[in-house]
Amino acid sequence: MTLRTISIFSLTTTEINLFRRQFIMVALQTLLKDLELFLSSGTVCLSLYALVAGVFGMNIPYSWNDGHGYVYKWVI
């Protein structure tokens, strides 16, 4: 396999358009991956918040809660 040196002046209009399309596709794929990562991390944060809210929202009598009622004023 030999490497071919590509000069801008030796490219045809079709090849330039192909390179342009490939560049745009890669840029769009990168943006979509970044968006997916952002939305996934937001989903994880919201689920952890819901988990903590669910645990504190339950009316289960815990023994470690005795004498520490003042802490829940700061949680809210």
N, C-alpha and C positions, 0 to 999 in steps of 0.2 A: 504494500500500500504506500503510495507516494503522496506526499503532502503538496498541495497546490497553493501557491501564493495567490491570494485574491487581491486585485487592485480595484479600487472604486471605478476607475475609468474603463476597466475591461468588463464590467457587469452590464448585463442588459436590463431593460426596464422591468422585465418579468422577474428576474433574479432579485432586483432591488425590492420589488413589491413583496416577494416571498420572504426576504429577510425582515422587512418591515412588519409583515403579518406575524412572523414567528416571534419577533420582539414584543409585539402587542399582546400575543397570547401568553407569553411567559410573564409579562407584567400583570396581566389580569389574573393569572393563576396565583401569583404571589399575593395579590390583593385579596383574593378569595381565601387563601390559606390564612392570612393574617386576620381576616374577618371571622373565620371559623374558630381560630384560637381565641380571639377576644370574646366571642359569644360563649364558647365552652368554658372559659375561665369565669365569666359572669354567671353562668348556670351553676358552677360548682360553688361560688360564693353565696348565691341565693339559697342553694340547698343546705349549706352549712348553717346559714342564718335561720332557715326553717327548722333545722334539727335542734338548734339551741332554743329557739322559741317554743318548740314542741315540748322539750324537756322541762323548761321552766313553766310552761302552761299547764302541765299535768297536776292534778290534785292528789298526788301520792304522798303519804306521810313518810318522809325520810327521817332517820334518826339524826343525821348530821345537820338537819335543819333546826333542831332544838337550840334555842339560845342565840341564834344568828339571824334573826328576822330583820335586823337593821341593814343587812347587806342588800336585801331585795329592794330597798328604796333607791339604791344607787344603780341597780340593774335597769330599772324602768327609766 
